Amino acid sequence: MDSPLYIIRDRGRYGFIDRIGDVVIEPQYLEVEDFYNGFARVRFNDKLVHMDEMGRLLLKHWFRFIGFFEEGLARVQLVRRWGYINRRGDLEIPLRFDAAGDFSEGLAAVARGIYFGFIGPDGEWAIQPEFDAAGPFSEGLAAVQIGEKWGYIDKSGTLAITPQYDRAEAFRDGVAAVWEGKQWGLIDTAGQLLLEPQFDAPEGGLAGEFFNGMATVVQDEKYGFINTEGTLMVPTRYTFAGDFGDDRAPVELHGRYGYIDTAGHLVIKAGFQDAGVFSNGLAQVKNKGHWGYIGTDGVWRIPPRYQAALPFRAGLAQVVYQNRWQYLNEQGEVIWTER
């Protein structure tokens, strides 16, 4: 099924509709999560299990914990041991690890005893366990901890960037956030320091996560933006700033919200009570206690009448109207309403 599915609620139970509002999976679960890589996690008999887009549950085994499917495998835990299941629910890699991460770029970080290494999809060691901690591979490199410091290895297990950081994040867009104490900066994949650690972690976000080539930074409780070269493009002058989407980012100024462009210009005046990230050319904003949606020009596309509103995803947005869930299309038409 190519079309995305959306969570619905009916009499305290949850199910899913498709993009045109047809119920695909009847509301019957007390807890569900959004679909990701073809599966959703739902609560069944007080356990989280995987469900495919046809509503079929993977019930061949019961686990204490189930992860998300990445590269066709999901990590699972039974009692204290970890392994991996395939998309049919079969145990593909036996439960023999003391810790396990998701597969990424063909490898997964796992631990035997107190040390981490990496396995391939056959469950065999590709990089022997000799690290104190390890993160996923991204752009050919994985962060690893040796002693108290973090560095990066390549897929042969060779140190590519010497351990020297207090924390190290995965590479994205050719750069990674690295930490000294409670502040972070940026390095490139060659280990060159692009930005000295000097920023605090953004509230509710990841350090060094770029959208439209920009990442939020925080200094002295004020928000700004850097680009992937580590250049401060928007000075830290806002009380709060959200991620860029459609070349617009929400910012808070004097208790009101507006939007800036990637050059830092205020292109939608700060007149809203709250504001979300642009998606599909629309952003949810709050005005006089109600939510609606504006376009990138700041003009209302869907008038504010909702108690709550989420970003558009693949053409639909979830809103709350008169205490009931609804889904709207980009024209503001209601395609599904909670009974």
C-alpha positions as CSV (number, residue, x, y, z in Angstrom):
1,M,0.0,0.0,0.0
2,D,1.7,3.2,-1.2
3,S,-0.6,5.7,0.3
4,P,0.2,6.8,3.9
5,L,-2.2,5.9,6.7
6,Y,-3.5,8.2,9.5
7,I,-4.5,7.4,13.0
8,I,-8.1,7.9,13.9
9,R,-10.0,7.6,17.2
10,D,-13.5,6.2,17.9
11,R,-14.9,5.7,21.4
12,G,-11.5,5.5,22.9
13,R,-10.2,3.0,20.3
14,Y,-7.7,3.7,17.6
15,G,-7.4,2.6,13.9
16,F,-6.3,4.1,10.6
17,I,-7.7,5.8,7.5
18,D,-6.2,6.3,4.1
19,R,-5.7,9.6,2.3
20,I,-9.2,9.8,1.0
21,G,-10.8,9.2,4.4
22,D,-11.7,5.5,4.0
23,V,-11.2,3.4,7.1
24,V,-8.5,0.8,6.4
25,I,-8.0,-0.6,9.9
26,E,-11.0,-0.4,12.1
27,P,-10.6,1.4,15.5
28,Q,-10.0,-1.5,17.9
29,Y,-6.7,-0.8,19.7
30,L,-6.1,1.1,22.9
31,E,-2.7,2.4,21.8
32,V,-1.2,2.8,18.3
33,E,1.7,4.7,16.7
34,D,2.1,6.1,13.2
35,F,3.3,3.8,10.5
36,Y,7.0,3.8,9.8
37,N,8.7,1.7,7.0
38,G,5.5,-0.3,6.5
39,F,4.7,-1.1,10.1
40,A,3.0,0.5,13.1
41,R,3.4,-0.6,16.7
42,V,0.1,-1.3,18.4
43,R,-0.8,-2.6,21.9
44,F,-2.4,-6.0,21.8
45,N,-2.9,-8.1,24.9
46,D,-0.9,-5.5,26.9
47,K,2.1,-6.0,24.6
48,L,3.4,-3.8,21.8
49,V,3.4,-5.7,18.5
50,H,4.0,-4.9,14.9
51,M,1.1,-4.4,12.5
52,D,1.5,-4.1,8.7
53,E,-0.6,-1.8,6.5
54,M,-3.2,-4.5,5.9
55,G,-3.9,-4.7,9.6
56,R,-2.1,-8.0,10.1
57,L,-0.2,-8.5,13.4
58,L,3.2,-10.2,13.7
59,L,2.3,-12.6,16.5
60,K,4.9,-15.4,16.0
61,H,6.7,-14.3,19.1
62,W,6.0,-12.1,22.2
63,F,8.7,-9.7,23.2
64,R,9.3,-7.3,26.1
65,F,10.3,-4.6,23.6
66,I,10.0,-4.2,19.9
67,G,11.8,-1.5,17.8
68,F,11.2,0.0,14.4
69,F,12.0,-1.8,11.2
70,E,15.2,-0.5,9.6
71,E,16.6,-2.1,6.5
72,G,14.1,-5.0,6.9
73,L,15.0,-5.9,10.5
74,A,13.6,-4.7,13.9
75,R,15.4,-5.1,17.2
76,V,13.5,-7.0,19.9
77,Q,14.2,-7.9,23.5
78,L,13.0,-10.9,25.5
79,V,13.9,-10.8,29.2
80,R,17.4,-9.3,29.0
81,R,18.6,-10.5,25.6
82,W,18.3,-8.7,22.2
83,G,18.0,-10.0,18.7
84,Y,16.2,-9.0,15.4
85,I,13.1,-10.1,13.6
86,N,12.3,-9.9,9.9
87,R,9.2,-8.4,8.3
88,R,7.4,-11.8,8.5
89,G,7.9,-11.8,12.3
90,D,10.5,-14.6,12.2
91,L,13.5,-14.3,14.5
92,E,16.2,-13.6,11.9
93,I,19.1,-13.0,14.4
94,P,19.0,-14.9,17.7
95,L,18.5,-13.3,21.0
96,R,22.1,-13.3,22.1
97,F,23.1,-9.7,22.7
98,D,23.1,-7.5,25.8
99,A,22.2,-4.4,23.9
100,A,21.2,-3.6,20.3
101,G,20.7,-0.6,18.0
102,D,18.9,-0.2,14.7
103,F,20.4,-1.3,11.4
104,S,21.9,1.6,9.4
105,E,24.0,1.4,6.2
106,G,24.0,-2.4,6.6
107,L,25.3,-2.6,10.1
108,A,23.9,-2.5,13.7
109,A,25.7,-1.6,16.9
110,V,25.3,-4.4,19.5
111,A,26.9,-5.4,22.8
112,R,28.2,-8.7,24.1
113,G,29.0,-8.1,27.8
114,I,30.1,-4.5,28.3
115,Y,31.6,-3.8,24.9
116,F,30.0,-2.8,21.6
117,G,30.7,-3.8,18.1
118,F,28.8,-4.1,14.8
119,I,27.0,-7.0,13.1
120,G,25.7,-7.4,9.6
121,P,22.2,-8.6,8.6
122,D,23.5,-12.2,9.0
123,G,24.1,-11.6,12.7
124,E,27.9,-12.1,12.3
125,W,30.4,-9.7,13.7
126,A,31.6,-7.2,11.1
127,I,33.5,-5.1,13.6
128,Q,34.5,-6.8,16.8
129,P,33.2,-5.6,20.2
130,E,35.8,-3.3,21.7
131,F,34.0,0.0,22.2
132,D,32.4,1.3,25.4
133,A,29.4,2.6,23.5
134,A,28.5,3.0,19.8
135,G,25.9,4.8,17.6
136,P,24.5,4.1,14.1
137,F,26.5,4.4,10.9
138,S,25.6,7.5,8.9
139,E,27.5,8.8,5.8
140,G,30.0,6.0,6.3
141,L,30.9,6.8,9.9
142,A,29.7,5.8,13.3
143,A,30.3,7.5,16.6
144,V,32.0,5.3,19.2
145,Q,33.1,5.8,22.8
146,I,36.6,4.7,24.0
147,G,37.0,5.4,27.6
148,E,35.4,8.7,28.4
149,K,35.7,10.2,24.9
150,W,33.9,9.9,21.6
151,G,35.2,9.7,18.1
152,Y,34.3,8.0,14.8
153,I,35.1,4.8,13.0
154,D,34.6,3.8,9.3
155,K,33.0,0.5,8.2
156,S,36.3,-1.4,8.5
157,G,36.3,-0.5,12.2
158,T,39.3,1.8,11.8
159,L,39.3,5.1,13.7
160,A,38.6,7.8,11.3
161,I,38.3,10.7,13.8
162,T,40.2,10.4,17.1
163,P,38.1,10.2,20.3
164,Q,38.2,13.6,21.8
165,Y,34.6,14.7,22.4
166,D,32.3,14.3,25.4
167,R,29.5,13.4,23.1
168,A,29.2,12.9,19.3
169,E,26.1,12.7,17.2
170,A,25.5,11.0,13.8
171,F,26.5,12.7,10.6
172,R,23.8,14.5,8.6
173,D,24.3,16.6,5.5
174,G,28.1,16.1,5.9
175,V,28.4,17.5,9.4
176,A,27.9,16.2,12.9
177,A,27.4,17.9,16.3
178,V,30.1,17.2,18.8
179,W,30.1,18.2,22.4
180,E,32.5,19.6,25.0
181,G,30.7,19.6,28.3
182,K,27.2,21.0,27.8
183,Q,27.9,22.9,24.5
184,W,28.2,21.7,21.0
185,G,29.8,22.6,17.7
186,L,30.2,21.1,14.3
187,I,32.8,18.9,12.5
188,D,32.8,17.6,8.9
189,T,33.4,14.0,7.8
190,A,37.2,14.6,7.7
191,G,37.2,15.6,11.3
192,Q,37.8,19.3,10.6
193,L,36.3,21.6,13.2
194,L,33.8,23.9,11.5
195,L,32.3,25.5,14.6
196,E,33.8,25.6,18.0
197,P,31.5,24.1,20.7
198,Q,29.6,27.1,22.0
199,F,25.9,26.4,21.7
200,D,23.3,24.9,24.1
201,A,20.9,22.2,23.0
202,P,17.7,23.5,21.4
203,E,14.5,22.7,23.4
204,G,12.8,19.6,22.0
205,G,15.2,19.2,19.1
206,L,18.5,17.6,18.2
207,A,21.7,19.6,18.1
208,G,22.9,20.0,14.5
209,E,19.7,18.8,12.8
210,F,19.4,20.7,9.6
211,F,16.3,21.6,7.7
212,N,16.5,23.6,4.4
213,G,20.3,23.7,5.2
214,M,19.7,25.5,8.6
215,A,19.9,24.3,12.2
216,T,18.7,26.0,15.3
217,V,21.2,27.1,17.9
218,V,20.8,28.4,21.4
219,Q,23.1,30.8,23.3
220,D,22.1,32.6,26.5
221,E,18.6,31.3,26.1
222,K,18.2,33.0,22.7
223,Y,17.7,31.2,19.4
224,G,19.3,31.7,16.0
225,F,20.4,29.5,13.0
226,I,23.6,28.2,11.5
227,N,24.2,26.7,8.0
228,T,26.1,23.4,7.3
229,E,29.4,25.3,7.1
230,G,29.0,26.4,10.7
231,T,28.3,30.0,9.8
232,L,25.9,31.9,12.0
233,M,23.3,33.0,9.5
234,V,20.7,34.3,11.9
235,P,21.9,35.8,15.1
236,T,20.7,34.4,18.4
237,R,18.0,37.0,19.2
238,Y,14.7,35.1,19.4
239,T,13.0,33.8,22.5
240,F,12.3,30.6,20.5
241,A,12.7,29.2,17.0
242,G,11.4,26.2,15.2
243,D,12.7,24.2,12.3
244,F,12.8,25.5,8.7
245,G,10.2,24.1,6.3
246,D,9.5,25.6,2.8
247,D,12.3,28.1,3.5
248,R,10.3,29.5,6.5
249,A,11.0,29.1,10.2
250,P,8.7,30.1,13.1
251,V,10.3,32.5,15.6
252,E,9.1,34.1,18.8
253,L,9.6,37.8,19.3
254,H,8.2,39.7,22.3
255,G,5.8,36.9,23.1
256,R,4.3,36.6,19.5
257,Y,5.2,34.3,16.7
258,G,6.1,35.1,13.1
259,Y,8.3,33.6,10.4
260,I,11.8,34.3,9.0
261,D,13.4,33.2,5.7
262,T,16.8,31.6,5.4
263,A,18.4,35.1,5.2
264,G,17.0,35.9,8.6
265,H,14.4,38.4,7.3
266,L,11.0,38.5,9.1
267,V,8.8,37.7,6.1
268,I,5.6,37.0,8.1
269,K,5.1,39.5,11.0
270,A,5.1,38.2,14.6
271,G,1.4,38.5,15.3
272,F,0.4,34.9,16.3
273,Q,-0.1,33.3,19.7
274,D,1.7,30.2,18.5
275,A,3.1,28.7,15.3
276,G,4.2,25.5,13.8
277,V,6.6,24.4,11.0
278,F,5.7,24.7,7.4
279,S,4.9,21.5,5.5
280,N,3.3,21.2,2.1
281,G,3.3,25.0,1.9
282,L,1.0,25.3,4.9
283,A,1.7,26.0,8.6
284,Q,-0.6,25.8,11.6
285,V,-0.8,29.0,13.6
286,K,-2.9,30.1,16.6
287,N,-4.9,33.4,16.6
288,K,-7.4,34.5,19.3
289,G,-7.3,31.1,20.9
290,H,-7.9,29.0,17.8
291,W,-5.8,27.3,15.2
292,G,-5.8,27.6,11.4
293,Y,-3.4,27.4,8.5
294,I,-1.5,30.0,6.6
295,G,0.5,29.9,3.4
296,T,4.1,30.9,3.0
297,D,2.9,34.4,2.2
298,G,1.2,34.6,5.7
299,V,-2.3,34.7,4.2
300,W,-4.9,32.5,5.8
301,R,-5.7,29.4,3.8
302,I,-7.8,27.6,6.4
303,P,-9.4,30.0,8.9
304,P,-8.7,29.6,12.6
305,R,-11.5,27.6,14.2
306,Y,-9.8,24.6,15.7
307,Q,-8.8,23.7,19.3
308,A,-5.6,22.0,18.1
309,A,-3.9,21.4,14.8
310,L,-1.0,19.3,13.6
311,P,1.3,19.9,10.5
312,F,0.2,18.6,7.1
313,R,1.5,15.2,6.2
314,A,1.2,13.9,2.7
315,G,-1.8,16.1,2.0
316,L,-3.8,15.7,5.3
317,A,-3.7,17.4,8.7
318,Q,-5.3,16.3,12.0
319,V,-7.2,18.9,13.9
320,V,-9.6,19.0,16.9
321,Y,-12.9,20.7,16.4
322,Q,-15.6,20.7,19.1
323,N,-13.5,18.1,21.0
324,R,-13.6,15.7,18.1
325,W,-10.7,14.6,15.8
326,Q,-11.0,15.6,12.2
327,Y,-8.7,15.3,9.1
328,L,-8.6,18.1,6.6
329,N,-7.2,18.2,3.1
330,E,-5.1,21.2,1.8
331,Q,-8.3,23.0,0.7
332,G,-9.7,22.8,4.3
333,E,-12.3,20.2,3.4
334,V,-13.1,17.7,6.2
335,I,-12.5,14.2,4.9
336,W,-13.0,12.3,8.2
337,T,-14.6,13.2,11.5
338,E,-14.6,11.3,14.8
339,R,-18.0,10.0,15.8
